[in-house]
Amino acid sequence: MADRRTSARAGSSSPSHPVSGILLINKPAGWTSHDVVEKVRRLTCQRKAGHAGTLDPLATGLLVVCLGQAARLVPYLIGHDKSYRAKLRLGQSTDTYDAEGHITYEHHGPLPDRSQVEAVLPAFIGEIEQVPPAYSAVKQAGEPLYRRARRGEAVSAPARRVRIHRLALVEWDPPYLMLEVDCSAGTYVRSLAHDIGQRLGCGAHVAGLVRTRNGPFRLEEAVSLEELADTGEWERHLLPMDAGLRDLPAITLSPDEAARVGCGQAVAGPAPADDRPARAYSQDGRLIAVLHFDPAANLWRPKVVLAAMERGATTSHSDKREGP
């Protein structure tokens, strides 16, 4: 994906010169995702920033940080499939399902061997029912579960459907093992580890977690916060706003259509092949909106209208099609 990484336009950044684009950060252990976003905001002197998918403080790896207008595109980025390397500790269960929690069960018999672990993994591949951890950001009655759990309240989150595309045992050093996991958005690897431990009858929790992929973005492209601070040239790491939207169809609007979309008005166009939204570009290649098709009116309606082009990484034209 190195060909997507483009140089920022010339000029130094400052709060008076907003920048829009995406930074891929290698999150350190012990930091919350919010901590990382705040650090990036300070390093880049940008007011608007957000992330596309939370990582627990214990976890490290890829965090997608969106600056400026790109922060408004986060809802379209959080649904990407993800990949992880998860270190599991067999023989212990915890209340948080990871090493930061209190031990709730300790196994005193022999631990399963590698073949026994490998034998249970296929049961977790495909679409499965998963219950999020009590200590999670899942909300009930508008409040995150972890707040209720910290108050000592009994928490029971409803199960939900997630998909595990791939689950492979890649390292074996009992009581520890390493899994590689490819999964859908919304999957809790902590719950997966806990459930594997339950199936094995010995308990298990996550001892370490690294996110290696988030949709089209990969960890090897990410930079550390230290690198971002030391170079003083953070804009060279900036990706275009549409870098995470390349799986969506693209539409190039006429100047009149672009002006109408910029005012929040719908435009006519052919019906899409599926229900995905579309990227809308001006004729000079600027991403100006995300459109959703209204089949009742046979119109494309702007869902997110982006402000005038800010300084930032340039937009790629290579994968756009003409329309509507």
N, C-alpha and C positions, 0 to 999 in steps of 0.2 A: 504493500500500500504506500510505498515511499513516493510513488508518482503522484499521489494526492496531496502531498505536503508541498505547499507553495510558499513563496516568500511574501512577506507582508509588504504593503506599499510603503514607500519611503516616508520618513518622519518619525519623530520621537513621540512616545505616548505620554498623555497627561490626562487628568480628569476632564479637561476641556475638549479633549479629542477622543470621544468614545470609540472603542474598537469592538467589532463583532466577529466571533469565530469560536472555534473549539480547541481546547487544550487537553491533551491526554497526560494525566498525572499518575505517577507510580506512588500510590499512597503508602506512607510508612505505618508501621504497627503503632498502636496506642493513640492514634489520631481518629477523631470522628470525621465523617465525610463533611460535616458542617465546618469543622476546624480547617480542613484543607481548602474549602471554598473561600473562607475568610482570609486565609493566608494568600491564596492566589489573587484575591481582590486587592489586597494591600500591595503585593509585588507588582501588579500590573496597573495600579492606580485606576481601576475600573469600578464603577458603582454597581453595575448589574452583573450578577454571576449566579450560577446554579449548577447542580450536578444531575447526571442522568443515571441514577441508580445507586442507592446507599450501600456502603460497605461498613460492617461492624468495626469497632475500634481494634479488635484482635486481628482483623483481616488486613492484608496488604494487597498491592497490585493495582490494576487499572481502574481509575476513576475518571469519567468523562466530565469535564468542567466546561460549561457554556458561558461565554462572555457576551455582554451587550444584547443585541437583538436575538442572538442564538439561544439565550435563556428562555425565550418564548417558545422555542421548538422542543423543549425537554419532553413534553407529552408524547412526541413522535419518536423519541429515542429510548424511552424507558421500556418499551415492549420488545426490544431485541433479545434474541437468544444469548446466553452467556456461557463461559467456560471457566472452570476452576481447577486448581490443584488443592486437594483437601487432605490434611494430615489427621488421621483418626487415632484416638487412644482407646484401645479395647480394655474392657474390664471395669470401667467406671462410667456412670451416668451422672449428669449434673442438671441443676434446675434451669440453666440457660442453654443447655445442650452444647456448651463449649467450655474451654479451660478456665474462663473467668468466673464461672458459677460455683455454687456449693455442691459438693458431692452428695447425691441422693441415693446412690447404690454402688456398692463395691463387690466385685465378683471374687470369690476366694477359691474357686475350683480351677481346673486347667482351662486355658484359653483355647479357642478354636484355632486350628492350623490354617495354613494358606488355602488349601484346597476347600476347606469348609467355608471360608469367606468367599472365595470365588464362586462357590456353588449357590450362594444366596443372592449374588448381585443381579442375575438376570430377572429376578422377581421385581426389581425396582426400575427396570428399563421399560420405556413406553409411557403411556398416560397412566398416572397413578393418583390416588387420593392422598393428600398430605395435610397434616395439621401444623400450622405455624407454631413456633415456640411461644411459650407464655411471655418470655422476654423478647418481644418484637415490636415493630412499629405498626403492625396491623391494628386498625382502629375498630373499637366497638363503642357504639353510642357516642361517636365523635372523639373518643379518648384512646391514645395508644395503649396497647395491652401492657407494655412494660411498666407504665406508671401504676396501673392497678396491681401488677405483680409485686412491685416494690413496696406497695402499701400493705402487702400480705393478703390481698384479696385472692380468692379462688378464681382462676382464669381458665376459660375453656374456649379456644378459638374454633370456629367451624372449619371443617376440612374443605379443601379446594382442589381442583384438578390442575395438575402440573404435568409437564412432560420431560422425562429424562431421555435424551437422545443417545447418550453414550455414557458408560460407567465402567471404568477399567482400573484394576489393581496394578499399579506400576512399581511400587516399592513395598518390601516386606521386612520389618524390623520389630518383631513383637516386643512389647504390646502395641507398637505403633505400625501403621501402614499408610500408604499414600494412594489416594484415588484421583483419577482424572475424571471430571464430570462435565458433560455438555448438556445444558438444560434450557428449558423455557424461562422467560421472565416470570418472576413471582415465586420461583423455587427457593426454598430455604435449605441450604446445604447442611445447616445444623440439624434440621429435622430429619434430613436424609440419613445423617450419621447416627442420630438417636434411634431411628427406625431399624437401621441395619443392626445396631447393637441389640435391640429388642428381638429381632429375628434370630440372631445368633445365640441369644439367651445369656449373654455376658455383659451387656451394656456397652455403650461407646459414646464418645463425644468428640467434637472438633478440637484438635490441639493447635491447628494452624490452618490458615486459608489464604490462598492467593487467587485473585481473579486474573485470568490470562486473556480473556476476550470479552468484549461487549459489542455484539453485532459485528459491524465491519472493522471495529477498532481492536488492536492487539497490544498486549503489554510491551512487546519489544519496541513499539513506537513511542511509548510514554517516557516522560522525563521526571526526575525527582524534583522535589521542591528546592533542594540545594542547587541543582543545575539551573533551575529557573531563576534563582536569585543570583547565582554567581556570574552567569554570562552577561547579564544586563541587556541581552538581546532576546527577550522572551517572545517577541512577535515572530521570530523565525520558526517557532514551534507551532504557530497558529494554523489550524485547518479551517477551510471555508465553512460557512454556516450549514451548507447543504451536504457536508461530508457524511453525515449519518442518515441522509434521506435518499440515498441513491437507489434504494429498492422501490421507491415510489415512482410512478409515471411522471413525466415532465411535460409541461405545456408552455409554449412561447406565445405571449400575448401581443397583439397589435398595440401601438401607442394609445389608441382610444380605449381599448379593453384594459390596459394597464392603469390608465387614469381612473377608470370606473372601479376597478378592483381596489385601487389605493384609497378610494372613498368608501369602501365597504360594500360596493354594489356587486350583484351577481352578473355573470356573463354567460352567453350561450356557448354550447359546445357539444361535441358528440358524447354519447353515453360511454362510460368506461367499461372495460371488460370485467371488472370486479368492483368491490366496494371500497377499494383503497382511495385515500385522498391523493391529490396531485400537487407537485411542485409547480409554481407559476413563475415564469421568468419574463423580464422585459426583453426587448429585442437586442439590447446591448449586454445581455447575459446576467443581469442582476436578479437574484432571488427576491421576489417582492411579496409572495404570499403562499399560503397553503390553502388549497381549495378542496371543498367537499361537494360531491355531486348530489343534487336534489332531483330525484327521478320524477317526482310529482310535477315539478315545474320545468324539468328538462334544462336545468341551469347549474352552472358551477358557482357555488357560493364561497366567498372567502371566510375561512375560519380563523386564520392568523394573518394579519396584514403587517408586514414589516416596514419600519420607518425608512426614510431615505438612506441610501447606502452609506454606511459608516466605514471608516478606515479599517482594514482587516485583510485577511487572506482572500485572494481572488477566487471567483466562482469558476468551476470547470464547465465547459460547454460540451464535452465529448459525449455525454450520455443523454443529451436532451433530444426530444423529438418535437417536430412542429405541431401546432394545434392552436386553438381547438378546431 
